[in-house]
C-alpha cells in the first residue's frame, strides 16, 4: 500500500446503514443532464467525490483505509495481531459508463458497507480479516480498457501500455495518475497484496433478465462469457462536403456504416454471440466535412473463446472488403481481451451452503472478479434488476432486493471469515 487515507480501529462500530440509505447519499453525484443517468469516469470530479464518500463511510466503521499503487482503495477490518494473510475481500467499483444507471458498481460497494454493519452487530470477532476493495476504471469509459485497476494489480496489462493509454482529451493515464497522488512509475502487478487475498466475492446488480425469469432476488455466478474490445479505424480521403461529387468520394463514414451492419449480421448468424458498436468517432468531425478517418469500437462476446476469435476474424475480413469497395483502408487493433472465466467451484459451493435458495447464473458482463479469478479464488453474487436493462438510466433495483442482497453478502462473508 502506498498511501493511508483513514485511521484504523478494531472497536465495534455503532454505525448502521441500509443499502438504500447509502445509495441515496450518492444519488446526486455525477448525474448527466444530457444523456440521463450517471456519468462518472475514473478520476472525474464525480468519481473522486464518490471515493471520498467511501473513505468517509469506511472510516466511520473503524476500517483502516489505504490506497494501493494502482489507485484501488482498500478498507480493512483487521483481526487482533494485524495479520492480513488469507483475507476475505469484497467490493466493486464506483465509475460508470456514460449515461449509466445508478447501481452498476456502487451497489456492490454500498452492500459491502452494509454487510460490515450486519457482521459487526453479531459481535464475534472474525477469524479472518476482511477488506472492501474499490477498483478504479472498471468500465474503461475513460481510457478504453475495462477493469484497468484489477488488470494492473494482477499483471494482466503491461504497465507501460497502461501508462500510455489516453483519454478522449489526450491525457495519458500516467498524467492523470500523477495528478491524483499516484506515482505512475510503480503501477503494475502487486504480488504482496495479491498474496493477502484468500478469496474475493463481488456483489453486483444483474445486467440481464435471469433473476426476473427465475423470480428470485439474488443469484450466485457460475461464469463470465469471454469478451474483448477492438478498435476499427477506416481511412479515407477527407474533403469538402459541397464541392466533392458523390462519384469522387472515398468516404470512411459510408464504409463504417456498412461494416456496422455487417457486424450485426455476423453476430446474429452465430448462436450465443453478442457484437456491439457503441462508440463511433469521425475525424475531424465536421458537419460540412467528409471525414478522413472513422474510428469505431467493437465489443464481441461468446461463451467459447475460439468462436469469439473466429467471429472477430470474420468481421475484419468483411471490413477489409467493404473498405476497399469504398476506396478506403481499415486497421484492427485489439484493446482488451478476457477469456471465458469459470468461478472457483469450491468457493461457489461454500456460497451455495450459505445461500441455499440462490440459483446459479452465468453472465455476459465483465467484472473485476473475472480478472482476479486468474490468481485468487473468486465468486459473485447478483441482485435482481427488474428492468433487465443495464448501462442505461433504466437500470433498477427495488429497495427490498437491495437489502436482501446485503444480507446475502453478509451470510456469504460470515461463512468464509469464520
C-alpha positions in Angstrom: 0.0 0.0 0.0 1.3 3.4 -0.9 -0.9 5.8 0.9 -3.0 5.7 4.1 -6.2 7.8 3.9 -8.0 6.8 7.1 -7.5 5.7 10.7 -7.6 2.2 11.9 -9.7 0.9 14.7 -10.8 -2.5 15.9 -13.7 -1.2 18.0 -17.2 -2.4 17.1 -18.8 0.4 15.1 -22.1 1.8 16.2 -22.8 2.8 12.6 -25.7 1.0 11.0 -27.0 1.7 7.5 -29.2 0.3 4.8 -28.1 -0.1 1.2 -31.0 2.1 0.2 -29.8 4.9 2.6 -26.2 4.6 1.4 -27.3 4.8 -2.3 -29.5 7.8 -1.6 -26.4 9.6 -0.1 -24.7 9.5 -3.6 -27.8 9.8 -5.8 -26.9 13.4 -6.8 -23.3 12.6 -7.7 -22.4 12.6 -11.3 -25.9 12.9 -12.8 -25.8 13.6 -16.5 -28.4 16.2 -17.7 -27.6 15.4 -21.4 -27.7 11.6 -21.5 -29.7 11.0 -18.4 -28.5 8.6 -15.7 -24.9 9.0 -14.4 -21.5 9.8 -16.0 -18.7 9.0 -13.6 -15.5 8.4 -15.4 -12.4 7.5 -13.3 -10.8 10.4 -11.6 -13.5 12.8 -12.7 -15.0 15.2 -10.1 -17.9 12.8 -9.6 -15.8 9.7 -9.2 -13.4 11.5 -6.8 -16.4 12.6 -4.8 -17.6 9.0 -4.6 -14.2 7.9 -3.5 -14.2 10.5 -0.7 -17.7 9.3 0.3 -16.5 5.7 0.5 -13.4 6.6 2.6 -15.6 8.6 5.0 -18.1 5.7 5.3 -15.3 3.1 5.8 -13.5 5.3 8.4 -16.8 5.7 10.4 -16.9 1.9 10.6 -13.4 1.8 12.1 -11.9 0.3 9.0 -8.3 1.1 8.0 -8.3 2.8 4.6 -5.4 2.7 2.2 -4.9 3.3 -1.5 -2.7 0.9 -3.4 -0.1 1.9 -6.0 -2.7 1.2 -8.8 -5.3 3.6 -7.4 -7.6 1.0 -5.8 -9.0 1.8 -2.3 -8.8 -0.9 0.4 -10.8 -0.6 3.6 -9.5 -3.3 6.1 -11.4 -4.9 9.0 -8.3 -6.2 10.8 -8.2 -9.0 13.3 -6.1 -8.9 16.5 -2.5 -9.3 15.6 -2.8 -7.4 12.4 -2.1 -10.4 10.1 -3.8 -9.8 6.8 -2.9 -13.2 5.2 -5.7 -15.2 3.8 -8.1 -12.2 3.9 -11.6 -12.2 2.5 -12.2 -9.4 0.1 -15.4 -7.9 -1.2 -16.3 -4.7 -3.1 -16.8 -3.4 -6.6 -16.3 -0.1 -8.4 -17.6 3.5 -8.4 -17.0 4.6 -12.0 -19.7 4.4 -14.7 -20.3 4.2 -18.4 -21.5 7.5 -20.0 -25.2 7.9 -19.0 -25.2 4.7 -17.0 -27.5 3.5 -14.3 -27.1 4.1 -10.5 -26.4 0.6 -9.4 -23.7 -0.8 -11.7 -20.7 -0.7 -9.3 -21.9 1.4 -6.4 -24.5 -1.2 -5.4 -21.6 -3.7 -4.6 -19.8 -1.0 -2.6 -22.9 0.0 -0.6 -23.8 -3.6 0.0 -20.3 -4.3 1.3 -20.5 -1.4 3.8 -24.0 -2.6 4.9 -22.7 -6.2 5.2 -19.9 -5.0 7.5 -22.6 -3.4 9.7 -24.5 -6.6 9.8 -21.4 -8.7 10.7 -20.2 -6.2 13.4 -23.7 -6.3 15.0 -23.2 -10.0 15.5 -20.3 -9.2 17.8 -18.0 -12.3 17.5 -14.5 -11.3 16.2 -13.9 -12.9 12.8 -11.1 -15.4 12.4 -10.0 -14.0 9.1 -9.6 -10.3 8.1 -12.0 -8.6 5.7 -11.3 -5.9 3.2 -13.7 -3.8 1.0 -11.9 -3.0 -2.3 -12.9 -0.3 -4.7 -11.3 -0.8 -8.1 -10.8 2.2 -10.5 -11.7 2.3 -14.2 -13.8 -0.9 -14.2 -15.9 0.3 -17.1 -13.0 1.5 -19.2 -15.0 4.6 -20.2 -12.1 7.0 -19.9 -9.0 5.0 -21.0 -10.6 2.3 -23.1 -9.5 -0.7 -21.1 -12.1 -2.4 -18.9 -11.1 -3.4 -15.3 -7.9 -1.4 -15.6 -7.3 -1.3 -11.8 -7.6 -5.1 -11.4 -5.7 -5.8 -14.6 -2.8 -3.7 -13.2 -3.0 -5.5 -9.8 -2.8 -8.9 -11.4 -0.3 -8.1 -14.2 -2.9 -8.7 -16.9 -1.9 -5.5 -18.6 1.6 -4.2 -19.2 2.3 -1.2 -17.0 3.9 0.7 -19.9 0.9 0.2 -22.0 -1.3 1.4 -19.2 0.8 4.5 -18.6 0.4 5.5 -22.3 -3.3 5.0 -22.5 -5.1 8.2 -23.5 -8.5 9.6 -22.6 -10.6 11.4 -25.2 -8.9 14.7 -24.3 -5.4 13.3 -25.0 -4.4 12.9 -21.3 -2.3 9.8 -20.6 -3.1 7.6 -17.7 0.3 8.4 -16.3 -0.6 12.1 -16.3 -3.9 11.6 -14.6 -2.5 9.1 -12.1 0.2 11.7 -11.1 -2.4 14.4 -10.8 -4.2 12.1 -8.3 -1.3 11.4 -6.0 -0.2 8.1 -7.7 3.3 7.6 -8.9 2.9 6.0 -12.4 6.4 4.5 -12.2 5.1 2.0 -9.7 1.9 0.9 -11.2 1.6 -2.8 -12.0 1.3 -6.3 -10.5 1.4 -6.3 -6.7 2.3 -9.8 -5.5 2.4 -8.7 -1.9 -1.2 -7.5 -2.0 -2.3 -10.5 -4.1 -0.8 -12.8 -1.5 -3.1 -11.4 1.2 -6.3 -12.3 -0.7 -7.7 -15.6 0.3 -11.0 -15.1 -1.6 -12.8 -12.3 -3.4 -16.6 -12.1 -3.5 -18.2 -9.3 -5.6 -21.8 -8.3 -5.4 -23.3 -6.7 -8.5 -26.6 -5.8 -10.0 -27.6 -8.4 -12.5 -27.2 -7.0 -16.0 -29.8 -9.1 -17.7 -33.1 -11.0 -17.1 -32.0 -14.2 -15.4 -33.4 -13.4 -12.0 -36.6 -11.9 -13.4 -37.3 -15.1 -15.2 -36.5 -17.2 -12.1 -38.4 -14.9 -9.8 -35.5 -14.8 -7.3 -33.9 -11.7 -5.6 -30.2 -13.0 -5.6 -28.1 -15.5 -7.5 -24.6 -16.9 -7.4 -22.5 -16.5 -10.6 -21.0 -19.5 -12.4 -19.0 -17.9 -15.2 -18.4 -14.8 -17.3 -18.6 -15.0 -21.1 -15.3 -14.4 -22.9 -15.2 -10.9 -24.4 -13.0 -8.3 -25.9 -12.8 -4.8 -27.3 -11.3 -3.9 -30.7 -10.8 -0.6 -32.4 -11.5 -0.4 -36.2 -10.0 2.6 -38.0 -11.2 3.2 -41.5 -9.0 5.6 -43.5 -10.4 7.5 -46.5 -10.0 10.9 -48.1 -11.1 14.0 -46.2 -12.7 16.6 -48.4 -15.3 19.4 -48.8 -18.9 18.3 -48.5 -20.1 20.8 -51.0 -17.5 20.5 -53.8 -16.8 16.8 -53.9 -19.1 14.9 -56.2 -20.5 11.7 -54.9 -18.7 9.6 -57.5 -15.4 11.2 -56.4 -15.5 10.3 -52.8 -13.5 7.8 -50.6 -15.8 8.3 -47.6 -14.8 6.3 -44.5 -18.2 7.1 -42.8 -20.0 5.2 -45.5 -17.7 2.3 -45.2 -18.0 2.3 -41.4 -21.8 2.3 -41.6 -21.7 -0.7 -43.9 -19.3 -2.5 -41.5 -21.6 -1.9 -38.5 -24.5 -3.6 -40.3 -22.1 -6.5 -41.2 -21.1 -6.8 -37.5 -24.8 -7.1 -36.5 -25.5 -9.8 -39.2 -22.3 -11.8 -38.3 -23.4 -12.0 -34.6 -26.9 -12.9 -35.5 -25.7 -15.8 -37.5 -23.6 -17.2 -34.7 -25.6 -18.7 -31.8 -25.0 -17.1 -28.4 -22.7 -14.4 -29.8 -23.1 -10.7 -29.0 -21.4 -8.0 -31.0 -21.8 -4.3 -30.5 -20.6 -1.0 -31.8 -21.4 1.6 -29.2 -19.0 4.3 -30.0 -18.0 5.9 -33.3 -15.7 8.9 -33.8 -15.2 10.6 -37.2 -12.1 12.7 -37.8 -12.2 15.7 -38.0 -15.9 15.6 -37.1 -17.4 18.5 -39.0 -20.9 18.7 -40.4 -19.7 20.0 -43.8 -16.6 17.8 -43.9 -16.1 14.4 -45.5 -14.2 12.5 -42.8 -10.6 11.5 -43.4 -10.9 8.7 -40.8 -13.5 7.0 -38.7 -12.7 5.1 -35.5 -15.3 2.8 -34.0 -15.1 0.3 -31.2 -16.3 -3.3 -31.4 -17.3 -5.4 -28.4 -17.6 -9.1 -29.0 -18.7 -11.8 -26.5 -19.3 -15.6 -26.7 -19.0 -18.5 -24.2 -16.4 -20.2 -26.4 -13.2 -18.2 -26.8 -12.3 -19.8 -30.2 -15.7 -18.6 -31.6 -15.0 -15.1 -30.3 -11.7 -15.1 -32.1 -13.2 -16.5 -35.3 -16.0 -14.0 -35.3 -13.6 -11.1 -35.0 -11.5 -12.5 -37.8 -14.6 -12.8 -40.0 -15.7 -9.2 -39.2 -12.2 -8.0 -40.0 -12.2 -9.8 -43.3 -15.6 -8.3 -44.3 -14.4 -4.9 -43.2 -11.4 -5.0 -45.5 -13.6 -5.9 -48.4 -16.1 -3.1 -47.7 -13.4 -0.5 -47.1 -11.7 -1.4 -50.4 -15.1 -1.1 -52.2 -15.4 2.4 -50.9 -11.8 3.3 -51.8 -10.6 3.1 -48.1 -8.4 1.0 -45.9 -9.0 -0.5 -42.5 -6.9 -1.3 -39.4 -8.0 -3.5 -36.5 -6.4 -3.0 -33.0 -7.1 -5.2 -30.0 -7.6 -3.1 -26.9 -8.5 -5.7 -24.4 -9.4 -9.4 -24.3 -10.7 -11.5 -21.5 -11.2 -15.3 -21.9 -14.3 -17.0 -20.5 -14.0 -17.2 -16.7 -15.4 -20.1 -14.6 -15.5 -19.0 -11.0 -13.8 -21.2 -8.3 -16.0 -24.3 -7.8 -15.0 -24.7 -4.1 -15.9 -21.1 -3.3 -19.1 -21.5 -5.2 -20.1 -24.5 -3.1 -19.4 -22.5 0.1 -21.7 -19.7 -1.1 -24.3 -22.3 -2.0 -24.3 -23.6 1.5 -24.6 -20.0 2.8 -27.3 -19.2 0.3 -29.2 -22.4 -0.4 -32.1 -20.8 -2.3 -29.9 -18.8 -4.7 -29.9 -20.1 -8.3 -26.7 -20.3 -10.3 -26.3 -17.9 -13.3 -23.7 -17.1 -15.9 -23.3 -13.6 -17.2 -22.2 -11.8 -20.4 -20.9 -8.8 -18.4 -17.3 -8.4 -17.4 -16.2 -7.7 -13.8 -13.1 -7.2 -11.7 -13.9 -10.6 -10.1 -13.3 -12.1 -13.6 -9.9 -10.6 -13.8 -8.9 -11.6 -10.3 -10.1 -15.2 -10.9 -6.8 -16.0 -12.7 -4.9 -15.7 -9.5 -7.2 -15.9 -6.5 -10.5 -17.8 -5.8 -13.4 -15.5 -6.8 -17.2 -15.6 -6.7 -20.0 -13.2 -7.4 -23.5 -12.6 -6.1 -26.1 -10.9 -8.4 -29.0 -8.8 -7.2 -32.2 -8.8 -9.3 -32.7 -5.9 -11.8 -36.5 -5.8 -12.5 -36.0 -3.8 -15.7 -33.5 -6.3 -17.1 -31.6 -3.2 -18.5 -28.1 -2.1 -17.6 -25.6 0.5 -18.8 -28.7 2.8 -19.1 -30.7 5.1 -16.8 -33.4 2.4 -16.8 -31.3 0.1 -14.7 -33.1 -0.5 -11.4 -33.1 -2.4 -8.1 -36.0 -2.3 -5.7 -35.2 -1.4 -2.1 -36.2 -4.8 -0.7 -33.9 -6.7 -3.1 -31.0 -4.3 -2.3 -31.3 -5.1 1.4 -31.7 -8.9 0.7 -28.5 -8.6 -1.4 -26.6 -7.1 1.5 -28.0 -9.8 3.8 -26.9 -12.5 1.3 -23.4 -11.0 1.0 -23.1 -10.8 4.8 -24.1 -14.5 5.1 -21.5 -15.5 2.4 -18.8 -13.4 4.1 -19.6 -14.8 7.5 -19.2 -18.4 6.1 -15.8 -17.5 4.7 -14.5 -15.4 7.7 -15.2 -18.0 10.4 
